[in-house]
């Protein structure tokens, strides 16, 4: 079982938040870090279509954005 904080840590090792621009919203934007991860959908931008896809694929309980 993988937890949200483990996924975030892995993503931040690949793309450190120290490299983000002032306008970037990187890292865990919503959700609880110590919750089990049940699905992942990655995106550069959250749009209505992305949210629909997340809902259709059972990924709506957590949204993680990392660039």
N, CA, C and O of each residue as an XYZ file, in Angstrom:
268
protein
N       0.841     -1.172      0.000
C       0.000      0.000      0.000
C       0.893      1.245      0.000
O       1.845      1.341      0.775
N       0.575      2.177     -0.867
C       1.317      3.432     -0.977
C       0.466      4.546     -0.389
O      -0.740      4.613     -0.623
N       1.105      5.410      0.369
C       0.402      6.544      0.963
C       0.681      7.808      0.156
O       1.701      7.919     -0.525
N      -0.246      8.753      0.247
C      -0.148     10.003     -0.502
C       1.208     10.673     -0.278
O       1.839     11.116     -1.238
N       1.663     10.753      0.971
C       2.931     11.442      1.249
C       4.110     10.744      0.577
O       5.078     11.409      0.206
N       4.056      9.431      0.411
C       5.130      8.708     -0.271
C       5.154      9.054     -1.760
O       6.219      9.228     -2.353
N       3.984      9.149     -2.341
C       3.887      9.527     -3.745
C       4.391     10.955     -3.952
O       5.148     11.221     -4.885
N       3.969     11.866     -3.082
C       4.413     13.261     -3.174
C       5.931     13.341     -3.025
O       6.589     14.056     -3.781
N       6.489     12.618     -2.062
C       7.948     12.623     -1.862
C       8.683     12.130     -3.110
O       9.702     12.701     -3.499
N       8.172     11.082     -3.730
C       8.800     10.554     -4.946
C       8.740     11.566     -6.081
O       9.723     11.768     -6.794
N       7.588     12.199     -6.245
C       7.448     13.203     -7.302
C       8.357     14.400     -7.053
O       8.933     14.957     -7.988
N       8.482     14.793     -5.785
C       9.321     15.950     -5.458
C      10.811     15.639     -5.590
O      11.611     16.556     -5.775
N      11.201     14.364     -5.499
C      12.590     13.992     -5.775
C      12.876     14.124     -7.265
O      13.961     14.546     -7.665
N      11.896     13.759     -8.077
C      12.035     13.862     -9.527
C      11.998     15.324     -9.983
O      12.784     15.739    -10.835
N      11.073     16.098     -9.403
C      10.901     17.511     -9.768
C      10.845     18.332     -8.484
O       9.756     18.600     -7.977
N      11.995     18.735     -7.948
C      12.040     19.458     -6.669
C      11.216     20.749     -6.695
O      11.258     21.507     -7.664
N      10.482     20.980     -5.634
C       9.653     22.189     -5.553
C      10.509     23.449     -5.508
O      10.012     24.536     -5.800
N      11.770     23.327     -5.153
C      12.664     24.491     -5.149
C      12.862     25.052     -6.559
O      13.269     26.202     -6.722
N      12.575     24.244     -7.563
C      12.737     24.680     -8.949
C      11.466     25.300     -9.534
O      11.463     25.744    -10.681
N      10.399     25.329     -8.753
C       9.136     25.853     -9.282
C       9.201     27.362     -9.487
O       9.967     28.065     -8.828
N       8.393     27.831    -10.401
C       8.250     29.265    -10.630
C       7.257     29.830     -9.624
O       6.506     29.079     -9.002
N       7.249     31.137     -9.463
C       6.366     31.790     -8.491
C       4.896     31.503     -8.785
O       4.081     31.471     -7.863
N       4.549     31.295    -10.043
C       3.153     31.066    -10.433
C       2.748     29.592    -10.367
O       1.572     29.279    -10.552
N       3.681     28.688    -10.112
C       3.381     27.258    -10.047
C       2.733     26.883     -8.718
O       3.101     27.401     -7.664
N       1.776     25.988     -8.787
C       1.160     25.398     -7.594
C       1.592     23.938     -7.546
O       0.888     23.062     -8.049
N       2.732     23.680     -6.951
C       3.289     22.331     -6.927
C       3.065     21.670     -5.579
O       2.873     22.331     -4.558
N       3.094     20.345     -5.607
C       2.950     19.590     -4.370
C       1.517     19.158     -4.128
O       0.676     19.215     -5.026
N       1.253     18.733     -2.927
C      -0.084     18.269     -2.554
C      -0.973     19.484     -2.345
O      -0.738     20.280     -1.437
N      -1.987     19.628     -3.175
C      -2.869     20.787     -3.098
C      -4.116     20.506     -2.286
O      -4.717     21.420     -1.721
N      -4.504     19.251     -2.227
C      -5.685     18.878     -1.465
C      -5.521     17.430     -1.022
O      -4.826     16.651     -1.675
N      -6.147     17.079      0.065
C      -6.055     15.708      0.542
C      -5.247     15.597      1.816
O      -4.697     16.581      2.310
N      -5.183     14.392      2.338
C      -4.497     14.104      3.588
C      -3.255     13.264      3.296
O      -3.372     12.182      2.720
N      -2.067     13.738      3.681
C      -0.823     13.043      3.322
C      -0.732     11.592      3.790
O      -0.096     10.779      3.120
N      -1.338     11.252      4.901
C      -1.185      9.901      5.455
C      -2.343      8.979      5.086
O      -2.627      8.011      5.792
N      -3.007      9.288      3.976
C      -4.090      8.464      3.459
C      -3.535      7.543      2.379
O      -2.634      7.925      1.633
N      -4.074      6.334      2.298
C      -3.646      5.403      1.256
C      -4.023      5.954     -0.115
O      -5.086      6.549     -0.295
N      -3.138      5.745     -1.064
C      -3.365      6.193     -2.437
C      -4.132      5.103     -3.176
O      -3.682      3.959     -3.247
N      -5.287      5.459     -3.723
C      -6.116      4.477     -4.423
C      -6.091      4.648     -5.930
O      -6.581      3.782     -6.655
N      -5.533      5.743     -6.415
C      -5.456      5.982     -7.853
C      -4.655      7.237     -8.118
O      -4.556      8.114     -7.260
N      -4.088      7.322     -9.299
C      -3.259      8.474     -9.660
C      -3.632      8.922    -11.068
O      -3.767      8.111    -11.984
N      -3.792     10.212    -11.212
C      -3.944     10.828    -12.524
C      -3.055     12.051    -12.514
O      -3.230     12.934    -11.674
N      -2.108     12.122    -13.426
C      -1.206     13.276    -13.450
C      -1.605     14.218    -14.574
O      -2.064     13.787    -15.632
N      -1.424     15.507    -14.330
C      -1.767     16.522    -15.318
C      -0.932     17.767    -15.070
O      -0.490     18.017    -13.948
N      -0.722     18.536    -16.110
C      -0.046     19.818    -15.945
C      -1.024     20.883    -15.475
O      -0.668     21.754    -14.681
N      -2.250     20.811    -15.963
C      -3.274     21.791    -15.601
C      -4.566     21.075    -15.261
O      -4.959     20.135    -15.951
N      -5.230     21.513    -14.202
C      -6.529     20.956    -13.834
C      -7.593     21.700    -14.631
O      -7.764     22.911    -14.492
N      -8.294     20.957    -15.460
C      -9.391     21.512    -16.241
C     -10.642     20.698    -15.950
O     -10.579     19.671    -15.274
N     -11.766     21.152    -16.455
C     -13.011     20.405    -16.274
C     -12.871     19.012    -16.880
O     -13.321     18.034    -16.283
N     -12.259     18.909    -18.049
C     -12.073     17.601    -18.679
C     -11.195     16.677    -17.842
O     -11.463     15.479    -17.757
N     -10.162     17.218    -17.229
C      -9.292     16.415    -16.362
C     -10.073     15.923    -15.152
O      -9.943     14.763    -14.761
N     -10.879     16.788    -14.559
C     -11.691     16.378    -13.412
C     -12.685     15.298    -13.806
O     -12.923     14.368    -13.036
N     -13.265     15.405    -14.988
C     -14.180     14.355    -15.474
C     -13.439     13.027    -15.626
O     -13.936     11.979    -15.212
N     -12.255     13.080    -16.219
C     -11.459     11.864    -16.389
C     -11.093     11.253    -15.041
O     -11.152     10.036    -14.869
N     -10.718     12.096    -14.093
C     -10.386     11.606    -12.753
C     -11.588     10.922    -12.122
O     -11.454      9.860    -11.515
N     -12.755     11.523    -12.262
C     -13.974     10.940    -11.690
C     -14.289      9.605    -12.354
O     -14.627      8.637    -11.673
N     -14.182      9.547    -13.668
C     -14.471      8.315    -14.407
C     -13.517      7.182    -14.038
O     -13.884      6.011    -14.127
N     -12.304      7.519    -13.627
C     -11.291      6.510    -13.315
C     -11.072      6.296    -11.824
O     -10.102      5.652    -11.423
N     -11.966      6.833    -11.002
C     -11.882      6.604     -9.564
C     -10.752      7.335     -8.875
O     -10.284      6.897     -7.824
N     -10.306      8.440     -9.445
C      -9.191      9.194     -8.865
C      -9.647     10.503     -8.233
O      -8.815     11.369     -7.963
N     -10.915     10.668     -7.995
C     -11.420     11.954     -7.515
C     -11.147     12.223     -6.049
O     -11.277     13.369     -5.617
N     -10.779     11.231     -5.269
C     -10.618     11.487     -3.836
C      -9.341     12.256     -3.520
O      -9.249     12.844     -2.442
N      -8.358     12.278     -4.409
C      -7.108     13.000     -4.180
C      -6.622     13.584     -5.501
O      -6.648     12.910     -6.531
N      -6.188     14.814     -5.469
C      -5.580     15.420     -6.647
C      -4.194     15.894     -6.266
O      -4.028     16.660     -5.317
N      -3.208     15.440     -7.001
C      -1.822     15.845     -6.771
C      -1.317     16.483     -8.054
O      -1.451     15.913     -9.137
N      -0.744     17.653     -7.927
C      -0.150     18.302     -9.083
C       1.332     18.493     -8.804
O       1.703     19.085     -7.791
N       2.166     18.002     -9.681
C       3.610     18.227     -9.579
C       4.138     18.463    -10.977
O       3.784     17.751    -11.917
N       4.971     19.448    -11.106
C       5.523     19.764    -12.423
C       7.029     19.607    -12.357
O       7.717     19.821    -13.355
